[in-house]
Each structure stands twice: as structure tokens, then as C-alpha cells.
Amino acid sequence: MNVWEAIKTKVVFMKQKILVFIFLLLFLNYYELVAQNNTISGYVTDAKTGERLIDAGIYDKYSGAGTYTNEYGFYSLSLKNDSARIVVYYIGYKEWIKNIKTDTSTYLNIDLDPVLMLDEVIISGENNGINKNSELKTLSTKEVTTLPGFAGEKDFMKTMHLLPGINAGSEGSSSIFVRGGGDGQNLILLDGVPVYNTDHVYGFLSVFNSSAISHLNIYKGGFPARYGGRLSSVIDVRMKEGNLYEYHGNIVLGPVSSSICFEGPVIKGKTSFMIAIRRTLLDIITRPFMNFFSMMNDDAGSLFGYYFYDANIKINHTFSDKDRIFLSFYSGKDKLFSWQLNEFSMGLNEIDNDFNWGNITAVARWNHIYGNKLFSNTGVSYSRYKNGTMNLEQFSDYQTGDVFKSYLYEFNSQVQSLSAQIDWDWRINPANNVRFGINYQNMYYSPGKTVTKTLNDGQFLVESSIIPNKRSNDGYIYVEDDIIYKNIETNIGINFSACFVDSTIYPTIQPRIRAAWLVSENFSIFGSYTEMTQNIHMLTRNTMDLSTDLWLPSTSTIKPMYAKQGVVGCKYEFNKSITASFEAYYKNMDNLIEYREGANYIENQPDWESLVTAGSGKAYGVEFLLEKKSGIVSGWVSYTLSKSTRKFEELNGGKEFPFKYDRLHNISIVAIWNINENVNLSATWVYYTGTAYTLTEGLYPTIYPDGSNYGYWAQALSERNGYRMPDYHRLDISANFSKIKKRGTRIWSIGIYNLYNRQNPYFMYLDYNDSGNAILKQVCYFPIIPSFSYSFNF
Amino acid sequence: MKSVAIYILLLTILLTSCVKTAEYPIGTDIKRPVLYSFINNNEIGVQLYWSRLLSEEGNKQTINNATVMLFEDDDYKGEMAFISDGYYKMNSFIPGANKEYKLLVDVPDYGEISAETRMPNEINPVFNLTIIEDSSSVILNQVFSDLAGIENFYFTNVKLLLYFGNNVIDTTILIELSSPMHDNLYNEKGTLFHDRMIDGQNYNCIINIENYYFNYYDGENHEHVYCDSAIIIPQFRIINKDFYHFYIDVMIQNYNNENAFSEPYPIHCNIVNGYGIMGAYFEYSDSLKHIPIH
């Protein structure tokens, strides 16, 4: 089937549904489209910093019409009356109320004043009938930096593990598994650019520096049509934009990493910048000691260490009320290295090893407002993830320094994407907000290139092997409409995507439907149905969690993954601060890939497609969340009861088996106690069912048909992932003590990770006790760990 | 080498972290019966052992008191007689092509295990030798017709009887099949291959028997001593799927055993409530005389 026939087949199949969708849109909006409305539009910003506020609520008390700001802080509200009483609210800020004339369309930028104590915040003082996507959760920097972190490090990705429906991977890992999906099924965006690996320190920290991040939105379901490319979640991380009015900064000194962040105006009120740099200091601090020990041991020299760094840079410039540009850049790297120099009779022997990985992202965006209802965001971006290994051993002559023997091994793997997109946000009226756009992505995959160079006896030999590189062109167009009709809010959208790779095209049409019914002032019911496709695969090992995961493309034989998810739920607001929600979901996933049984890690395997096999998965569960958002004491309790399985014809004898991170129970309790303006305490307790794994249950002899001994005791393996590690639980506490100083505010944070020293397993292995009986042993990495950090905000 | 780096990393993490171990007894380890049965055109036999606990050392433990019943296409054919050392045999019974065979084994103090397999279809290979001039080497031709439309598996082995005067030396040939059998697997017991590349075709399975098989080097006299004559005994089998997959899996699991970075590899097993394999094959053999040229 050629390209055009493939497209035609799919489009014709959905043609009627597309026409119905368009007709529905026009029918519902016809009256509103032709009605004469005046519009107020503009940006909602932080009065002190000039930062645009996302998802701020704006409504008219007289008519009840309202809306929210978009990802760039833009709002547009069309009103029929000649006057309005406008209320603007946002958590952490004082309400803004003003009577205005709306007999003509008005451009109105609104500045909100932040508050210090959360109990001063009024959360939507009157219900305006708008119910935001209940499957969207936002985490702010304030929440993340208040809660305890591993070794004192505050991390967005780790905080997400505390939300219902989100499972953590191994101990210390920042991988996330959303509603039974894999770690590679999450669309993680940094200022709209995909990030392909979020690990520092092998997952103990993420690449997101909390000093540089404004907030994070996560969708676990009900994905709007504007998002595409992953199956299980959308994690939209936004960097701070930089203070437009004053220079401010922040220094953090911690046991694992330290950072400095500086922001301020380039041109006051128009141009701002933000720079945040973070690095480990342990390798620098320990280097003199290592040199000393090396001298004591008469080594010619040795060095061993690990470090990471990352840098976030952002510049934005406002040309006018209608035009603004943003430039964002991120670069980060992790490196594990060792170097040793030994003397021997003929000369010097040098051994040099390093293992490194890192990301680069860059994006340029232009926001433009057409009239007062149409907002556009145009952007080009680049993202690259690369990892590599280098091992060098060489022998050199002591006198001449000439190398007479050497062995060099290098392995590199990377994935790159170059993207362009245009998004439009059309605020037709308060009941109707249409978004549409187009996204194109050119992907480049270089899964693995190995080079060995050998010098011996004067002969130089170079060998290389490569897992073939691939390029693919992925794109999608979408349209979605937020419709509010009386007490019902819906988002109906469609995402049409296509992936061109290996002379093959994979077109898909993905419907996205979400609806919420505000049954009463306090109670709402919601549901959604979404279909998602993912053209990029992450291949992970079943046996161990290390940075050996590979990003691989769909090919003519490996199809894109596809998922369908249905969600139903309800939410009850006891008062403006306390809410309870319940959700049930069911998800089907197809064209998942896993290593075949017995496959070796695919380094040096050009034909990787023959080492993998495709199958399906399903996940279902219920999630409960009780949340208190403000007050002296705040926090939440979440509980998830879920099951996630996989079924591959070529694995486990074709029988269904548990997903490795299937966790029947997942409980998180988070409590924050704001004792006063300067002191807060927090605690988190987590509990979840242990990780699934495969075990050898016994051994049996093997013989030839003639009865002679084969000479091998075969391992009788359990069902795949048929065993469970012990359940995981731990308690973390922390306290933050802030004090206003002459030039800023200093904060001492102290904390204890794993307060009651629970020995949670990292991995299990077989061993024998003194009696000779086989026993299962576990390796636990993190006992009780106290920590402290110092930060200074100026 | 990336494996080396990963080992270094693991070691680093282990050395720099506070590693604690906690012991969990595995619990009630259960030994299970291990059944091997290879039905062929000459006999039906069953070998029974016990599996081994992970903590145990030592030799194979045979099961000598089981009751073994045989069924052919669901018809009960009788009980197998115990011979010795866990071996049971059905006397006076010749299996038939394409028939389904089932074993029901009652193991005292354990319970029942069972297995099913299907006898393959017959083929009738023709064996002959092609002499290579001015050389002791010889080519063994094993010509057969693969059955079209169904998946077939084969096994081939060649034994040599070398006559040096009154002495006879018994040896086997390590066979590596040339293209197009790309994914054959072999060891000193023989070579397995399937019909993916030759489905429905007449195929000549050629085995080169080099001249060094027919002589040995006499270090004292510094010369090669050739045998007076040799009997070449090809053993060619059409085997069933269970037989093939079991031995392929054993080879792969054995090979991967030392590699911590390979995925776990289960071995094909058609024994219900036990381990092992019940397979089937037809065997064809011949005896071809060859006099090597010195």
C-alpha cells in the first residue's frame, strides 16, 4: 500500500465521524459566533515578578461567565453586558476584583499580589460553574520544596510519586509509571520540548532543578488533543520566566548538589532572563583526598569520581501587548569516571574509563495575539539525549612517552528531535474555547555505535559495529473544543497523526473526549475516553534498572504503540480547601515491545528488531485522593488499587503475566504544617506492593535421547514476574527554618529520609545460609539518611 | 565493554552505599519429577528423575517406583515396565507416524504428572558417499524430501568406526551445516536444524568428512597413520517440535548462564506438573564403508 492509499483508507474510514464532529462544533457555536459580544483580554501576571500565571481563573460576577488563562498567561473573556465585576483568582495570590465597563472590547493586563500564608488564599470564592480537567494535577515549586526529599534534594519527579495512579520504580529511581504504563510512555516536556531521559545520579535525582522550575502539570488521562506522542501521561514542566522588575537569586547548598539561580530584567518591564546552574561538589571536595591516598600508596596517580551538572537559561522579551518571544535552553550531563596510572618495568600503564549521559534542549517561541480572541504560539525546538562509554588502556614507554600498546573501546547512543509547531487558542466566548494546531517532528535515532581501536606489535586495528541509524518524520494536526453548557463542561478533540519511517506510513486518528457534570455546587462527575499513539519505543530490561534503556523507532516491522483509556470519576468539595475525588480507569495498550527471552543487551547487535517481540498490556484500577489545599495544616492522602499485566505470545509461554511495576496497593500520606511564617514541618509516608521479578525455583538434570548426560543442570524458572519483593514503605520528615536577613532570606532545611530505617529492597538474589539452605537475599541501599541543606534567596 | 562499565558502576554504588542484606527463606522448596521420553521408531522409553533443590549438590536421583501409562490417540496401550535406574520401557510396541502419544505418570508421595507429544511424519532419506579424488576426504549425502506446508525439524549425526588393524576407534563428527541452514545449533552429539529454508524441497544435507578424521599423528615417527577402513554411520532423524525446542532452549540457557545481562530464558517443557520433555522422532541410519586414500 503506498503512502496516499494508506492515508486515504484511514481518513475515509473516519470521514463521517470527522464531519459529525465539525457539524457539532458549528451547531453548538453558531449562535455564539454571530452574537455581538465585547471582549476583555490580556495577561494575568505576578505583580512582583511579572511572571505570567497559568490557569488563573477569571470570571464576571454579574453574568457568571468565566475562563482560565492558557499556558502563557493569556485570557480572553467575551461578555454581553455593558459592565462587569471581574474577579481573578489563583492559588497563592490575593483575589483581584474590579468593576469595569465592557461596552467596548478592552485590553486588560491584571497583576496579582502573592500572599505568604495559604490560609489567606480564597480558592474560587464563588463557584462560576467552571470545572477544570479533574485529571490534571499541578505541582508548584512551593509544594515540592516544602516536602522532604532524598538526601535533602527537592525533586519534582519524586514528588509525583506521591500522587494517586503514579508508581515509582526501584528504590531511589525517578522513573514514573502512570496507570500501568511503562516509563517510556510519558511525554515529559520542558517548556514544550520533549526530554528523553530525566535521570541524574542514576535516577536518584531528576534533571529538573526546582530553583529553575515554576510548576509542573501532569495529565494521567483525559489528554487534550493538543498533546500527542505518548501513551500514559503528559508531564508539562515550565521554567520560570525571570523577574521583569527586580534582580533576584537563590543559592542552595546541599549534600548531593548545589545550585545558583539568578533572574532579573534586561529591560525593565520588557525583557527578563533566568539562569540556573547546578552541580555536584562531592568530586571536587574529595579530589585532594584521593590524590593524598594515591601518594600514600605509591600510585603514579589515580582518580575516581562521579559528577553531574545542569544549566537552565531562559530569556523572554515583550515587543508589545501582542507579541512576545521566549528562548529556553537546557543542558545537563552525568559522568562516572576513573583514571589510573601505574608504573611498570617498561613504562607507564594508563587506564581510563568513563560512562556518561546527558540531555540538551533548546526552544524558541513567539506568542502573538490576533485581535482579542485569537492567541498563537509558534515554536521551533531541538532535543537530544546521548549516552556513551569509553574504556582506554594504554602502555607507553617511560622514556620516550610513545604508546606501544593500547586498547580503546567506545560506545555511543543518542536520540535527537527537531520540531516545529504552531498552536492557536481561539477564545470564541466563555462557553467555547477552540484550540487547533500542527506539529512536525524530525527524529534521528542512533541506538548504538561501537568502535574498538587496538594497537599491538606495531599494528593498528579498528573495528566498528553499528545498530543502523534511522530517521523518521512524525507529525500531527489537532483540533479541540472546550465547551461549557450550563453545568456541563466538555473537551472534544481529535488528533490526526502520521509517522513516516522506512518507506512506511503509520497514520492514526485519535479521538479525545472528556466531560464533567457539576451536579451541585460541591459535587461533580467526570469521565473521559482517549486514544493515544506513540511512534517511539523505549526498550528496557526486565532484570535490572540501569541506564541501559534504549530509545528505538517504529519500523516497517515494529509498529507504533497504541492505547485506549476510559476514566470515570467524581469529586466532592467539602469546602474551599478540602476535596475528595475518586477515579476508576481502564487502559488497553497494543504493540508494546520487550526483549525476547534469552536476548542479550543489544549493544553490538545490528539486527535489534530480531531481539524484540511485540505484545499487549492492560491496566485498570481505582484511585482515591483526599486533599486539603490551604491552611496551617495541608496535604493529602492518596490510595490506588490497581492491576497491570502484559501478554506476549513469545514470552511466558503466551500466558498473561504481571507488569514488573504492577503494584496492587499504593498509599501516600503527605502532611505540611505551617507553624508560623518562618517554620514549617512536613512528613510523607509511602507504602506500595513490592516489585515483581522472576526467580529460579529449582534445577533439573538434562540428558540426551540416548540417556547420556548433557552435563548441564537446567534452571526451572518461575512464571515471568511471578514473585514479589517485600512491600515497600518508608517515612520521611523535614523541617524548614527561614529567617529574613539584611539582603534576603535564608532557609535551613533539615530532614530525615527513611526515619524508621526500613530495609527496602533494591534487588534480590539467591544465596545460601550457614546450614546450606537456599535463601533469598535482598540488597537495600538507603537506610536512615539525615540531611541538611542551606539556601539563600536574595 | 559497556558491561564492564556497568559492573564498575554497580560496584561503585555498592561500595559507596550502606548496603544491608536481609534474609528471606525461600520457603517450602518442592522437588518435582523430571521426565524424559523420546518416542522413536525403535522403542518407547521413559527416564524419571527428581529435580534438585537450589541448595543441594550431588548426582541425579532417579524415581524407581512410579507407574507409567501410555496412550496412543487417547487409547490406553498399557503400563511401562521398570527396567533400572529410573528407566521404564514399553515392550513390543512400535509407534506410528503422526499419532498423538500421552504419558500419565503416578509418582508416589507426589502425585500425577503427564505429557503429550505427536510423532512426526516419516521421511525416507537416502545416504551415499561421494569420494573426493586424491584425498581421503569424503562427502556424505543425505537426501530427503521435506514435507511441504508444515514445520519440520531435523537432527543429524555421523559416527565413524575406524579400523586400525584389529583396533577399532569409535568417534563422532562435529557437523556445521553450510548455508542455507543459518541457525543450526550443534555440539558433539549432533546438529539440529529446521526446514524454514527448504520447505517442501528435495534437500541434500551434505556433510564433509575431512581426511583428518581418518588418521592420527604419530609423534614418534612423525607421520600420519591412516585407518585401514572406516564405517560411516549416519544417524538422521526427523524430530518433532518438542524435541527441537527443548534442546535449542537448553543450549541457549546454558550459553547465557554466565552473562548477567541476558534476559531470563525458560526451557520448553511439555510436562504437566513436572519438568523435562517428551519428544518424538523417526530415525534412519545406514552403514557405509570407506577406504581412505593414504
Interface residues (C-beta under 8 A of the other chain):
Chain A: Y202 F304 Y306 L336 S338 N353 D354 F355 T389 N391 Y409 F411 T452 R541 N542 T543 L546 T548 Y595 R596 E597 G598 A599 N600 Y601 E603 N652 G653 T694 T696 E697 G698 L699 Y700 P701 T702 I703 Y704 P705 G707 S708 Y710 Y712 W713 A714 Q715 A716 L717 R720 P726 Q759 P761 M764 L766 Y768 N769 G772 N773 A774 I775 L776 K777 Q778 V779 C780 Y781 F782 P783
Chain B: M1 K2 S3 V4 A5 I6 I8 L9 L10 T12 I13 L14 S17 C18 V19 K20 T21 A22 E23 Y24 P25 I26 D29 I30 K31 R32 V34 Y36 F38 N40 Q47 Y49 S51 R52 L53 L54 S55 K60 Y87 K189 F243 V250 I252 Q253 N254 N256 N257 N259 A260 F261 S262 E263 P264 Y265 P266 I267 Y275 G276 G279 Y281
